[in-house]
Amino acid sequence: VHPAVSQLDEVEMVSLVWKVVVFGILAAGSQGSLPQPRSHRRVSTGRYDLSADLESVEAQSEKATRTNCKNRPIDLVFIIDSSRSVRPVEFKKAKEFLQDMVDSLVIGRDATRVGLVNYASTVKIEFLLNTFFDKSSVKQALGQVEPLASGTMTGMAIRTAMEKAFTKEAGARSASMNIAKVAIIVTDGRPQDKVEEVSATARASGIEMYAVGVDRADMASLKLMASQPHDDHVFYVETYGVIEKLTSKFRETLCGLDPCDQGHNCQHICVNSGDSYICKCHPGYILNPDKKTCSRADACTQGHDCQHICVNSRDSYVCQCRTGYVLNTDKKTCARSDPCALGHDCHHICENSDASYVCKCRAGYVLNTDQKTCSRSDPCSQGHDCQHICVNSDASYMCKCEVGYVLNPDKKTCSQEMRSEISEDACMCEAQIVFQKKVQSAIQELTRKNILF
């Protein structure tokens, strides 16, 4: 007997009646399987001799369980047998073992997800893969699980986990994502229902089964549940007092080697991907075709929401507008600009013109050569149709005639003024006066015709 075992007190010896732990790992092809431990598990007459490795395990266990491995994401479901034969102190040890397992993994929405199925003669799903996404919550939930009752319906528990715990609705990720699915079952000795058929179905669906028995566990049942080769998938320990020492063994299986830690040629970031790794770049950079080096990203070519012009700015971009437009407050869309509203130096009137403006003058004024100020206009100098004299009048003009002429009714042309001396002689007859007026009118008419033609 190993010294570590011989020193156990009576209470601890009573608790050393561990059962079976079955690990199921979904293998998505050869790349979906978890890496096998580097050291080969030794099996003697169908049982793993833990005591031979106890010294090295004791030295490494605490460090292994407290260190997060950079494992690939896993969908992990614990299946615990809480039948009456599992005493409270033993059930507590079982939960502590599972908590140690969780402690050695990276838990998160995009990392490892954990669920729990509790069973005896009935099956109860305590929490699913999409219930908790942080390590502390998972460990707390594991610690709060209570035993159910009598019975050891291991086969029913395996089927429930396979059909309900590993579904998309329960938080399991699709096989195309190449994420392993793991089920850990803790059972009390010999199953009370058939496990061979359901285990075969699980293995055929891609689940890799690991079985760990404690004390009185039935080795034949363990092998019926476990995948081949049994040397790598069947474990056995003598007591509950040393079951936590298996944590480092399973950690080695779940974590495997860290490809990035083994060395890589990524310029920026190395990300583990299965048994290998991929390179990624810091924000603002894109991966070059060699899949190793990075170049500064052209943010605009990656897609933008600028209405007019996208301009790269460090690791992002800014929007600008074409000439004649201004950027709206949303910093994305553009509106036609109003240069006059932004300020101008026009004396009278400012009118927008594309991206600039022009100055104009009010009626009666003309724009000066500086194209900004205005002066009172000279309509006559702008052109007129007066026969004799043009006279400015506000914003227009009027025509006048030279001395000796009178303005005709068209307000433009002029006619010679005819002066008649009307005698006041009483002897002058009325016929003479009429004749003089007719002559004067005839002369004016002839004068008008000469001007027009």
C-alpha positions in Angstrom: 0.0 0.0 0.0 1.3 3.4 -0.9 2.1 5.7 2.1 -0.3 8.3 0.9 -3.1 5.7 1.1 -2.0 4.1 4.4 -2.2 7.5 6.2 -5.9 8.0 5.4 -8.1 8.0 8.4 -11.3 6.0 8.8 -13.6 8.6 7.4 -11.5 9.0 4.3 -11.3 5.2 3.9 -15.1 5.0 4.1 -15.3 7.6 1.3 -13.1 5.7 -1.0 -15.8 4.0 -3.0 -15.6 5.9 -6.3 -17.5 4.9 -9.3 -17.2 5.4 -13.0 -16.3 8.4 -15.1 -17.1 8.3 -18.8 -15.7 10.9 -21.1 -17.3 11.4 -24.4 -15.6 13.5 -27.0 -17.1 14.3 -30.3 -14.6 13.6 -33.1 -15.2 15.6 -36.2 -13.0 13.4 -38.4 -9.4 12.8 -37.4 -9.0 16.5 -36.7 -12.0 16.5 -34.3 -10.5 14.0 -31.8 -8.7 15.3 -28.8 -4.9 14.7 -28.7 -3.9 11.6 -26.8 -1.6 12.0 -23.8 2.1 11.8 -24.5 2.5 9.1 -21.9 0.8 5.7 -22.5 -1.6 4.7 -19.8 -0.6 1.4 -18.2 -3.3 -1.2 -17.7 -2.8 -4.4 -15.6 -5.5 -7.1 -15.9 -7.9 -4.5 -17.1 -7.1 -1.9 -14.4 -5.0 1.2 -14.4 -2.4 1.0 -11.6 -2.5 4.6 -10.2 -0.1 3.9 -7.3 2.9 3.5 -9.7 2.5 7.1 -10.8 1.3 8.5 -7.5 4.5 10.2 -6.5 4.9 12.2 -9.8 1.1 12.9 -9.8 1.2 14.3 -6.3 4.0 16.6 -7.2 2.3 17.9 -10.3 -1.4 17.7 -9.4 -1.8 21.0 -7.6 0.0 23.0 -10.3 -2.0 21.2 -13.1 -5.4 21.9 -11.6 -4.7 25.5 -10.9 -3.3 26.4 -14.3 -5.6 27.1 -17.2 -4.6 25.2 -20.3 -4.9 26.9 -23.6 -7.1 24.1 -24.8 -9.2 24.2 -28.0 -12.9 24.9 -27.3 -14.9 22.0 -26.0 -18.6 21.3 -25.3 -18.3 19.5 -22.0 -21.2 17.8 -20.1 -20.7 16.2 -16.7 -23.1 13.2 -16.0 -23.1 12.4 -12.2 -24.6 9.3 -10.6 -26.2 10.5 -7.3 -27.9 7.2 -6.3 -28.3 6.2 -2.7 -25.1 4.1 -2.6 -23.0 7.3 -3.2 -22.6 8.6 0.3 -22.6 12.4 1.0 -18.9 12.6 1.6 -18.3 10.6 -1.6 -20.6 12.8 -3.6 -18.8 15.9 -2.3 -15.5 14.4 -3.5 -17.0 13.7 -6.9 -18.1 17.3 -7.2 -14.7 18.6 -6.1 -13.1 16.4 -8.8 -15.4 18.0 -11.5 -14.6 21.5 -10.1 -10.9 20.7 -10.4 -11.5 19.7 -14.0 -13.3 23.0 -14.7 -10.5 24.9 -13.0 -8.0 23.5 -15.5 -9.9 24.6 -18.6 -10.6 28.0 -20.3 -14.4 28.6 -19.9 -16.3 31.0 -22.0 -18.9 31.5 -24.8 -16.2 31.1 -27.4 -14.1 28.7 -25.4 -15.1 25.6 -23.4 -18.8 25.3 -22.4 -20.0 23.1 -19.6 -23.3 21.4 -18.8 -24.4 19.0 -16.0 -26.7 16.0 -16.0 -27.6 14.5 -12.6 -29.0 11.0 -12.5 -30.1 8.0 -10.4 -33.3 6.1 -11.2 -34.3 9.3 -13.0 -32.4 11.9 -15.0 -32.3 15.6 -14.3 -30.5 18.2 -16.4 -29.0 20.7 -13.8 -27.7 23.2 -16.4 -27.0 23.3 -20.1 -24.0 24.3 -22.2 -25.5 27.8 -22.8 -26.4 28.5 -19.1 -23.0 29.7 -17.8 -20.1 31.2 -19.7 -17.7 31.9 -16.8 -15.6 29.6 -14.6 -16.8 30.8 -11.2 -20.5 30.3 -12.1 -19.9 26.8 -13.4 -18.0 25.8 -10.3 -20.6 27.3 -8.0 -23.4 25.4 -9.8 -21.4 22.2 -9.5 -21.1 22.7 -5.8 -24.8 23.2 -5.4 -25.9 19.9 -7.0 -27.8 17.6 -4.6 -28.2 13.8 -4.8 -31.4 12.4 -6.3 -32.3 8.9 -5.0 -31.8 5.2 -5.6 -31.0 3.5 -8.9 -28.2 3.6 -11.4 -29.7 4.1 -14.8 -26.4 4.8 -16.6 -27.7 4.0 -20.1 -30.6 6.4 -19.7 -28.3 9.1 -18.6 -26.0 8.6 -21.6 -29.0 8.8 -23.9 -30.3 11.9 -22.3 -27.0 13.6 -22.6 -26.6 12.6 -26.2 -30.1 13.6 -27.3 -30.8 16.7 -25.1 -27.6 18.1 -23.7 -25.6 18.1 -26.9 -28.2 19.9 -29.0 -28.0 23.2 -30.7 -30.8 24.5 -28.5 -28.8 23.5 -25.4 -25.8 25.4 -26.6 -23.8 22.7 -28.4 -21.9 24.1 -31.4 -22.1 22.6 -34.9 -19.8 19.9 -36.1 -18.5 22.2 -38.8 -16.9 24.3 -36.2 -14.7 21.3 -35.3 -15.4 21.6 -31.6 -15.0 18.5 -29.5 -18.0 17.4 -27.3 -17.1 15.8 -24.0 -19.3 13.9 -21.5 -18.1 12.9 -18.1 -20.2 10.3 -16.3 -19.8 9.4 -12.6 -21.7 6.2 -11.9 -22.1 3.8 -9.0 -20.6 0.5 -10.0 -22.7 -1.8 -12.2 -25.3 -0.1 -14.3 -28.9 -1.2 -13.7 -29.9 -0.8 -17.4 -28.2 -1.7 -20.7 -25.3 0.5 -21.7 -23.8 -1.5 -24.6 -26.3 -0.4 -27.3 -26.5 3.3 -26.3 -22.8 3.5 -25.9 -22.3 2.0 -29.4 -24.8 4.6 -30.7 -22.9 7.4 -29.1 -19.6 6.2 -30.5 -21.1 5.7 -33.9 -22.3 9.3 -33.8 -18.7 10.5 -33.2 -18.5 10.5 -29.4 -15.3 9.2 -28.0 -15.9 7.5 -24.6 -13.6 7.5 -21.6 -14.4 5.4 -18.5 -13.0 5.7 -15.1 -14.0 3.2 -12.3 -13.4 3.5 -8.6 -13.4 0.6 -6.1 -16.2 -1.8 -6.9 -16.7 -0.6 -10.5 -17.5 -3.3 -13.0 -14.6 -3.5 -15.5 -16.7 -5.2 -18.1 -19.3 -2.3 -18.1 -16.5 0.2 -18.3 -15.1 -1.5 -21.4 -18.6 -1.6 -23.0 -18.9 2.1 -22.6 -15.4 3.1 -23.5 -13.9 3.6 -27.0 -11.0 1.6 -28.4 -8.2 1.2 -27.5 -9.2 0.5 -23.9 -5.7 1.1 -22.8 -6.2 4.8 -23.6 -9.9 5.0 -22.6 -10.4 3.0 -19.4 -9.1 4.2 -16.0 -9.4 2.8 -12.5 -8.5 4.1 -9.1 -8.8 2.4 -5.7 -10.4 5.2 -3.6 -12.1 8.6 -3.8 -9.2 10.0 -1.8 -7.0 9.9 -4.9 -9.5 10.4 -7.7 -8.5 14.1 -7.9 -5.1 13.0 -8.9 -6.6 12.0 -12.3 -7.2 15.6 -13.0 -3.7 16.0 -14.4 -4.2 13.0 -16.6 -7.4 14.3 -18.1 -6.0 17.8 -18.3 -3.2 16.3 -20.5 -5.9 14.7 -22.7 -8.1 17.8 -23.0 -5.4 20.3 -23.4 -2.7 18.5 -25.3 0.2 20.6 -26.5 -0.1 24.3 -27.2 1.1 24.7 -30.8 1.7 28.4 -30.4 3.9 27.8 -27.3 5.9 25.3 -29.3 7.0 28.1 -31.6 5.3 29.9 -34.5 6.1 32.4 -37.3 3.2 34.8 -36.9 4.1 38.4 -37.1 1.4 39.6 -34.7 -0.8 37.0 -33.0 -0.8 33.2 -32.9 -4.1 31.4 -32.3 -4.3 27.7 -31.6 -6.4 25.8 -34.0 -6.7 22.1 -33.3 -3.3 20.5 -33.5 -1.9 23.5 -35.3 -2.3 27.3 -35.3 -3.4 30.2 -37.4 -2.0 33.8 -37.5 -4.1 36.9 -36.9 -3.3 40.6 -36.9 -3.7 43.5 -34.5 -6.6 45.9 -35.1 -6.0 48.1 -38.1 -4.0 45.4 -39.9 -4.9 42.6 -42.3 -3.2 39.3 -42.9 -1.1 39.1 -46.0 -1.5 36.2 -48.5 1.4 34.4 -46.8 -0.9 33.9 -43.8 1.9 35.0 -41.5 2.7 38.7 -41.9 0.5 41.7 -41.5 0.0 45.0 -43.4 -1.8 48.1 -42.3 -5.5 47.7 -43.4 -7.2 50.0 -45.9 -10.3 50.6 -43.8 -12.2 52.1 -46.7 -11.8 49.1 -48.9 -13.0 46.9 -46.1 -16.5 48.5 -46.4 -17.8 51.9 -45.2 -21.0 54.0 -45.0 -19.8 57.3 -46.3 -22.2 58.8 -48.8 -19.5 60.5 -50.9 -15.8 60.0 -50.1 -14.1 57.7 -47.6 -10.7 58.7 -46.3 -8.5 56.3 -44.3 -7.5 57.5 -40.9 -5.1 55.4 -38.9 -7.0 52.2 -38.1 -10.4 53.6 -39.2 -11.7 56.1 -41.7 -13.5 59.4 -41.9 -16.1 60.6 -44.4 -15.8 63.7 -46.6 -18.1 65.3 -49.2 -17.6 66.4 -52.8 -17.2 70.0 -53.7 -20.4 72.0 -53.1 -21.5 69.8 -50.2 -21.0 69.8 -46.5 -20.9 66.8 -44.1 -24.0 66.3 -42.0 -23.9 65.8 -38.2 -24.0 62.0 -38.6 -20.5 62.3 -40.1 -21.6 60.1 -43.0 -24.1 61.8 -45.3 -23.7 65.0 -47.2 -26.0 68.0 -48.0 -25.6 70.7 -50.6 -23.6 73.5 -49.1 -24.9 77.2 -48.6 -21.7 79.3 -49.0 -23.7 82.6 -48.5 -25.0 81.4 -45.1 -21.4 80.6 -44.1 -20.4 84.2 -44.6 -19.8 86.6 -47.6 -18.6 90.1 -48.5 -21.3 91.1 -51.0 -22.5 94.7 -50.7 -26.1 94.0 -51.6 -27.1 90.4 -52.6 -25.2 87.0 -52.2 -26.3 84.1 -54.5 -25.0 80.6 -54.0 -23.1 79.2 -57.1 -22.0 75.6 -56.8 -19.4 75.5 -54.0 -19.0 79.3 -53.9 -21.2 82.4 -54.4 -21.6 85.5 -56.6 -22.6 89.1 -55.7 -25.4 91.0 -57.2 -26.9 94.5 -56.8 -30.4 95.7 -56.1 -32.5 97.4 -58.8 -31.0 100.8 -59.7 -27.4 99.7 -58.9 -24.6 98.1 -60.9 -21.9 95.8 -59.7 -18.5 97.4 -59.5 -15.4 95.9 -61.0 -14.4 94.3 -57.6 -17.5 92.1 -58.1 -18.6 92.8 -54.6 -19.7 96.4 -54.1 -22.5 98.3 -55.9 -23.0 101.8 -57.3 -26.1 103.7 -58.4 -26.7 102.8 -62.0 -26.8 105.2 -65.1 -29.7 103.8 -67.2 -29.0 106.3 -70.0 -25.4 105.1 -70.3 -26.7 101.5 -70.5 -28.6 102.4 -73.7 -31.8 104.3 -74.5 -34.1 105.3 -77.4 -34.5 109.0 -76.8 -34.2 111.2 -80.0 -32.7 114.1 -78.2 -31.9 114.0 -74.5 -31.9 111.0 -72.0 -32.4 111.9 -68.4 -31.8 109.3 -65.6 -34.8 108.8 -63.3 -34.2 106.4 -60.4 -33.7 103.0 -61.9 -34.9 104.1 -65.4 -34.8 107.2 -67.6 -37.0 109.7 -69.5 -36.6 111.5 -72.8 -36.6 115.3 -73.3 -36.2 117.5 -76.4 -33.8 120.3 -77.2 -34.9 123.9 -77.2 -37.3 124.6 -80.0 -38.7 121.1 -80.1 -41.5 119.4 -78.3 -41.8 115.8 -77.2 -44.1 113.8 -79.3 -46.8 111.5 -77.7 -44.5 108.5 -78.0 -42.3 110.1 -75.3 -39.2 109.5 -77.3 -39.1 111.6 -80.5 -39.2 115.4 -80.9 -40.8 117.9 -83.4 -40.0 121.4 -84.3 -42.0 123.8 -82.3 -44.2 126.2 -84.5 -44.8 129.6 -83.0 -47.9 131.5 -84.2 -48.4 135.1 -83.6 -52.0 135.6 -83.2 -53.0 139.2 -83.9 -55.1 140.8 -81.5 -56.4 143.0 -84.3 -60.1 143.1 -84.2 -60.2 143.0 -87.9 -58.5 139.6 -88.1 -61.1 137.2 -89.2 -61.6 133.8 -87.7 -60.8 132.0 -91.0 -57.2 133.3 -90.9 -56.7 131.8 -87.4 -58.0 128.4 -88.5 -55.8 128.4 -91.6 -52.7 129.1 -89.5 -53.4 126.2 -87.2 -53.9 123.8 -90.1 -50.6 124.9 -91.7 -48.8 124.4 -88.3 -50.3 120.9 -87.9 -49.3 120.0 -91.5 -45.7 121.1 -90.9 -45.5 119.0 -87.7 -46.8 116.0 -89.5 -44.3 116.4 -92.3 -41.5 116.8 -89.8 -42.5 113.6 -88.0 -42.6 111.6 -91.3 -39.1 112.8 -92.2 -37.8 111.6 -88.8 -39.4 108.2 -89.1 -38.4 107.6 -92.7 
